[in-house]
Amino acid sequence: MRNILKPGSDKEKITPNLSNAEKEKIIAVLDEVYSSFWEYCEKYRKKPTKG
């Protein structure tokens, strides 16, 4: 996992740790948001032309 430096300090670091359940919840929310955004953008996408 990537370490993040605390503001004002170059030696102390914050390591963000998430449980598997938290990661799964974040991914589920992102999937829902991006799928609705994908559907919204569908009307602006160019349709492939046959021929």
QUINOR-V27880 format. One record per helix or strand. SS is the DSSP state (a for helix, b for strand). FROM is the first residue (numbers start at 1). LEN is the number of residues. If there is no record, write none. Layout:
SS;FROM;LEN, SS;FROM;LEN
//
This chain:
b;3;3, b;13;3, a;20;25
//
